[in-house]
Amino acid sequence: MVTAMSLPGYSDRLVSPMKIILAILFVLLVLLQIKLWSGDGGIVDTVQLQRAVDQQRLENSALTERNRALEAEVEDLKKGIDAIEERARSELGLIKQDETFFQTVDE
C-alpha cells in the first residue's frame, strides 16, 4: 500500500491550504464567467438587446420621415385650394362644373 509517507518528497499534508484556496478561487472565476456570458443580463443578452434597439431606431427614423411628409401634406391641404382640387381630381375623379370629362379605354 502506498501512503504519503512512503512517497519521496511528500509529507502528511498532501494538499496545502493555499492550493485549496486557489482551486476554490478558480472554480468561482469559472462560474462567474459562465454567468457573465450566458446568464440573464449577460453579454449575449446585451448584444441581442443592442441589435433590437438599432432595428427600432431605423424603424423610428423611417416613421419620422413619413410623419413629416404627412404633416407637410396636411399643412398644404389646410392652406391651399389648389392642393385640395388636385387631390379631389386624382383620388375622387371629380371635375369642375363647366368641364367635360373624357375617359379612354384600352382594349
C-alpha positions as CSV (number, residue, x, y, z in Angstrom):
1,M,0.0,0.0,0.0
2,V,1.3,3.4,-0.9
3,T,1.0,6.2,1.7
4,A,2.1,9.7,1.8
5,M,5.0,8.7,4.0
6,S,6.2,6.1,1.5
7,L,6.4,8.6,-1.5
8,P,9.6,10.5,-1.7
9,G,9.1,14.3,-1.2
10,Y,5.6,14.1,0.3
11,S,4.6,14.8,3.8
12,D,1.5,14.1,5.8
13,R,-0.2,17.1,4.3
14,L,-0.9,16.1,0.7
15,V,-2.6,19.3,-0.3
16,S,-1.6,22.6,1.2
17,P,-4.3,25.1,2.2
18,M,-3.0,27.6,-0.4
19,K,-3.8,25.1,-3.2
20,I,-7.3,24.6,-1.8
21,I,-7.9,28.3,-1.8
22,L,-6.6,28.7,-5.3
23,A,-8.8,25.8,-6.5
24,I,-11.8,27.4,-4.9
25,L,-11.0,30.8,-6.5
26,F,-10.5,29.2,-9.9
27,V,-13.9,27.5,-9.6
28,L,-15.6,30.8,-8.6
29,L,-13.9,32.5,-11.6
30,V,-15.2,29.9,-14.0
31,L,-18.7,30.2,-12.5
32,L,-18.7,34.0,-12.8
33,Q,-17.5,33.7,-16.4
34,I,-20.4,31.4,-17.2
35,K,-22.8,33.8,-15.6
36,L,-21.3,36.7,-17.5
37,W,-21.6,35.1,-20.9
38,S,-24.8,33.1,-20.7
39,G,-26.8,34.4,-17.7
40,D,-29.6,36.9,-17.6
41,G,-28.3,40.3,-18.5
42,G,-25.1,38.7,-19.7
43,I,-23.1,39.6,-22.8
44,V,-25.3,37.6,-25.2
45,D,-28.5,39.3,-23.9
46,T,-26.8,42.7,-24.2
47,V,-25.8,42.1,-27.8
48,Q,-29.3,40.9,-28.7
49,L,-30.9,44.0,-27.0
50,Q,-28.5,46.3,-28.8
51,R,-29.5,44.8,-32.1
52,A,-33.2,45.3,-31.2
53,V,-32.5,48.9,-30.3
54,D,-30.7,49.5,-33.5
55,Q,-33.6,48.0,-35.5
56,Q,-36.1,50.1,-33.6
57,R,-34.1,53.2,-34.3
58,L,-34.2,52.5,-38.0
59,E,-37.9,51.9,-37.9
60,N,-38.4,55.1,-35.9
61,S,-36.4,57.2,-38.3
62,A,-38.5,55.9,-41.3
63,L,-41.7,56.6,-39.4
64,T,-40.5,60.1,-38.5
65,E,-39.8,60.8,-42.2
66,R,-43.3,59.6,-43.1
67,N,-44.8,61.7,-40.4
68,R,-43.0,64.8,-41.7
69,A,-44.3,64.1,-45.2
70,L,-47.9,63.7,-43.9
71,E,-47.6,66.9,-41.8
72,A,-46.4,68.8,-44.9
73,E,-49.4,67.4,-46.8
74,V,-51.8,68.4,-44.1
75,E,-50.4,71.9,-44.0
76,D,-50.7,72.2,-47.8
77,L,-54.3,71.0,-47.7
78,K,-55.1,73.5,-44.9
79,K,-53.6,76.4,-46.8
80,G,-54.1,75.7,-50.5
81,I,-57.2,75.3,-52.6
82,D,-55.0,74.0,-55.4
83,A,-53.9,71.0,-53.4
84,I,-57.5,70.2,-52.4
85,E,-58.6,70.4,-56.0
86,E,-55.7,68.3,-57.2
87,R,-56.5,65.6,-54.6
88,A,-60.2,65.6,-55.5
89,R,-59.4,65.2,-59.2
90,S,-56.8,62.4,-58.8
91,E,-58.3,60.4,-56.0
92,L,-62.1,61.0,-56.3
93,G,-62.3,61.7,-60.1
94,L,-64.2,65.0,-59.6
95,I,-64.5,67.5,-62.3
96,K,-65.5,71.2,-62.3
97,Q,-69.0,72.3,-63.3
98,D,-68.2,73.5,-66.9
99,E,-65.6,70.8,-67.7
100,T,-66.0,67.8,-70.0
101,F,-64.6,64.5,-68.8
102,F,-63.3,62.1,-71.4
103,Q,-62.3,58.6,-70.4
104,T,-60.4,56.3,-72.8
105,V,-60.5,52.6,-72.5
106,D,-57.6,50.5,-73.8
107,E,-58.7,47.3,-75.4
